[in-house]
Amino acid sequence: FANAVNEEQLSKAKSVKFDKRFFNFEDPEVLDQMTGANKRQVLKETYGFDFVGVTSPDLLNASDAEKISHMRSCVVDCKNAERSKFARECKRKGGIFKCCITVFSFSVFDTTRQKLKELLLIRNFESKCNDEGKNETSCKICTGSYFCSSLNRDNGTTDTKYMTEDFNNIGGINVLEHGEYKRYPLKVTWCVNQDLCSVKVKYYDTEKFLLALNKKEICEITTLSLVAEKGPEVKKQLFEKPEDCKKRRSNIRICPKKVLQDYVTQGVLIKLNKKILKIVNKNKRKKRRKRKKKSYKHSKKFKHKKKQRKRKRRRGKKRNGKGERKKIRIEI
């Protein structure tokens, strides 16, 4: 639309159905929806997120762990999504399954309206971000968006398939690849490195993360904080070694037990590591049971029992057929 210089070019410009909720937090009605009881569904419908998580205000007491607290439910959902049909299909086709987890806050829109009320420029506004007495935060959420990156063998570019297809071509980020720009939606614009050894929230270089085609490329991406870092520096023992990162299959780095015991003091991280380990162990048990069941089906014992069941069925049929005689009616 912006580059069109005549009617013909203008007619080729793409258009999308207008959605009042899309990038319109300044509207008090939209802000009500995005912070209300049904906000999860509204955000999914508007931006195509696969998961929207909230947290309890009680988890925000430790300031250094505030953001990781907000992401807790999204990290757990990412771990579960790694076992989904979509993720398995991605791996089967030679792709790499990625979780893009990030945190959003609507507090600035709430604060702005409060200020306008103080200046008597608007009336009747009550804060949407006051979490006192509530079970969950209203204005701070985490989101999870899942997608598969695979190599396009025809042109050497990265093909991206989303678990929830992108339905709105407005907003997001343009990434240059092989001399051409490709648009990625808002839901994958900022992606957190899910390192459960540190409360320091760091984001991947977006372009490199989106274009990465294997674990090695992801491990080589530099991570950055979006805000000025506060507090003590991260201990070197908490950093993940490159060789360990490349071996890791998951999007999430579970903190090694020894490191967790000796260097991690934040309760929220310890609880989150335990939660993720619980999911991992549950999946391992499922795999073992499935493998055991499969091996039993091919065992001599199973085949012998199967033959016995067949013999019993045959005997039963023969017994039932002994007393039955065909009645022949002869008409003269």
Solvent accessible surface area in square Angstrom, and as a share of the most:
residue,aa,sasa,rsa
1,F,184,0.77
2,A,98,0.76
3,N,138,0.71
4,A,30,0.23
5,V,125,0.72
6,N,75,0.38
7,E,136,0.61
8,E,118,0.53
9,Q,82,0.36
10,L,73,0.36
11,S,91,0.59
12,K,147,0.62
13,A,34,0.27
14,K,174,0.74
15,S,104,0.67
16,V,52,0.30
17,K,188,0.80
18,F,171,0.71
19,D,40,0.21
20,K,88,0.37
21,R,52,0.19
22,F,32,0.13
23,F,89,0.37
24,N,41,0.21
25,F,29,0.12
26,E,111,0.50
27,D,32,0.17
28,P,61,0.38
29,E,106,0.48
30,V,0,0.00
31,L,0,0.00
32,D,63,0.32
33,Q,75,0.33
34,M,0,0.00
35,T,12,0.07
36,G,27,0.26
37,A,105,0.81
38,N,94,0.48
39,K,4,0.02
40,R,88,0.32
41,Q,86,0.38
42,V,12,0.07
43,L,3,0.02
44,K,69,0.29
45,E,82,0.37
46,T,2,0.01
47,Y,18,0.07
48,G,1,0.01
49,F,7,0.03
50,D,26,0.14
51,F,49,0.20
52,V,2,0.01
53,G,2,0.02
54,V,21,0.12
55,T,11,0.06
56,S,36,0.23
57,P,30,0.19
58,D,109,0.56
59,L,44,0.22
60,L,41,0.20
61,N,134,0.69
62,A,50,0.39
63,S,96,0.62
64,D,83,0.43
65,A,2,0.02
66,E,49,0.22
67,K,78,0.33
68,I,9,0.05
69,S,0,0.00
70,H,4,0.02
71,M,2,0.01
72,R,76,0.28
73,S,39,0.25
74,C,0,0.00
75,V,2,0.01
76,V,22,0.13
77,D,36,0.18
78,C,0,0.00
79,K,19,0.08
80,N,77,0.39
81,A,10,0.08
82,E,34,0.15
83,R,92,0.34
84,S,30,0.19
85,K,156,0.66
86,F,38,0.16
87,A,6,0.05
88,R,131,0.48
89,E,64,0.29
90,C,6,0.03
91,K,141,0.60
92,R,169,0.62
93,K,140,0.59
94,G,63,0.61
95,G,13,0.13
96,I,29,0.14
97,F,24,0.10
98,K,0,0.00
99,C,3,0.02
100,C,0,0.00
101,I,0,0.00
102,T,4,0.02
103,V,28,0.16
104,F,43,0.18
105,S,54,0.35
106,F,8,0.03
107,S,34,0.22
108,V,98,0.56
109,F,52,0.22
110,D,4,0.02
111,T,83,0.48
112,T,70,0.41
113,R,43,0.16
114,Q,66,0.29
115,K,113,0.48
116,L,52,0.26
117,K,84,0.36
118,E,123,0.55
119,L,102,0.51
120,L,159,0.79
121,L,119,0.59
122,I,40,0.20
123,R,211,0.77
124,N,144,0.74
125,F,17,0.07
126,E,140,0.63
127,S,43,0.27
128,K,54,0.23
129,C,31,0.18
130,N,86,0.44
131,D,34,0.18
132,E,151,0.67
133,G,87,0.84
134,K,92,0.39
135,N,141,0.73
136,E,50,0.23
137,T,1,0.00
138,S,7,0.04
139,C,3,0.02
140,K,61,0.26
141,I,1,0.01
142,C,0,0.00
143,T,0,0.00
144,G,0,0.00
145,S,0,0.00
146,Y,5,0.02
147,F,0,0.00
148,C,13,0.08
149,S,0,0.00
150,S,30,0.20
151,L,78,0.39
152,N,35,0.18
153,R,208,0.76
154,D,140,0.73
155,N,87,0.45
156,G,33,0.32
157,T,26,0.15
158,T,3,0.02
159,D,60,0.31
160,T,29,0.17
161,K,119,0.51
162,Y,21,0.08
163,M,68,0.30
164,T,50,0.29
165,E,101,0.45
166,D,53,0.27
167,F,111,0.46
168,N,20,0.10
169,N,60,0.31
170,I,88,0.45
171,G,35,0.34
172,G,36,0.35
173,I,44,0.22
174,N,89,0.46
175,V,0,0.00
176,L,88,0.44
177,E,22,0.10
178,H,134,0.60
179,G,67,0.65
180,E,129,0.58
181,Y,154,0.59
182,K,72,0.30
183,R,67,0.24
184,Y,1,0.00
185,P,6,0.04
186,L,30,0.15
187,K,4,0.02
188,V,0,0.00
189,T,14,0.08
190,W,98,0.34
191,C,1,0.00
192,V,3,0.02
193,N,41,0.21
194,Q,8,0.04
195,D,30,0.16
196,L,1,0.00
197,C,1,0.01
198,S,15,0.10
199,V,18,0.10
200,K,55,0.23
201,V,19,0.11
202,K,56,0.24
203,Y,15,0.06
204,Y,26,0.10
205,D,52,0.27
206,T,21,0.12
207,E,75,0.34
208,K,116,0.49
209,F,4,0.02
210,L,0,0.00
211,L,43,0.22
212,A,3,0.03
213,L,48,0.24
214,N,65,0.33
215,K,36,0.15
216,K,110,0.46
217,E,70,0.31
218,I,10,0.05
219,C,31,0.18
220,E,107,0.48
221,I,17,0.09
222,T,86,0.50
223,T,34,0.20
224,L,111,0.55
225,S,34,0.22
226,L,106,0.53
227,V,96,0.55
228,A,87,0.67
229,E,98,0.44
230,K,169,0.71
231,G,65,0.62
232,P,118,0.74
233,E,162,0.72
234,V,37,0.21
235,K,106,0.45
236,K,161,0.68
237,Q,76,0.34
238,L,19,0.09
239,F,122,0.51
240,E,46,0.21
241,K,123,0.52
242,P,86,0.54
243,E,94,0.42
244,D,67,0.35
245,C,14,0.08
246,K,84,0.36
247,K,157,0.67
248,R,40,0.14
249,R,212,0.77
250,S,16,0.10
251,N,23,0.12
252,I,1,0.01
253,R,18,0.06
254,I,43,0.22
255,C,4,0.02
256,P,63,0.39
257,K,153,0.65
258,K,139,0.59
259,V,23,0.13
260,L,24,0.12
261,Q,126,0.56
262,D,77,0.40
263,Y,69,0.26
264,V,10,0.06
265,T,115,0.67
266,Q,48,0.21
267,G,41,0.40
268,V,18,0.11
269,L,1,0.00
270,I,52,0.26
271,K,121,0.51
272,L,0,0.00
273,N,0,0.00
274,K,131,0.56
275,K,99,0.42
276,I,0,0.00
277,L,73,0.36
278,K,143,0.61
279,I,22,0.11
280,V,28,0.16
281,N,65,0.33
282,K,107,0.46
283,N,24,0.12
284,K,107,0.46
285,R,109,0.40
286,K,100,0.42
287,K,92,0.39
288,R,133,0.49
289,R,145,0.53
290,K,153,0.65
291,R,148,0.54
292,K,151,0.64
293,K,133,0.56
294,K,134,0.57
295,S,68,0.44
296,Y,88,0.33
297,K,104,0.44
298,H,131,0.58
299,S,36,0.23
300,K,181,0.77
301,K,128,0.54
302,F,43,0.18
303,K,108,0.46
304,H,97,0.43
305,K,84,0.35
306,K,97,0.41
307,K,119,0.50
308,Q,79,0.35
309,R,111,0.41
310,K,88,0.37
311,R,106,0.39
312,K,140,0.59
313,R,140,0.51
314,R,146,0.53
315,R,130,0.48
316,G,27,0.26
317,K,152,0.64
318,K,144,0.61
319,R,170,0.62
320,N,110,0.56
321,G,41,0.40
322,K,165,0.70
323,G,74,0.71
324,E,134,0.60
325,R,219,0.80
326,K,187,0.79
327,K,200,0.85
328,I,147,0.75
329,R,205,0.75
330,I,143,0.72
331,E,138,0.62
332,I,217,1.10
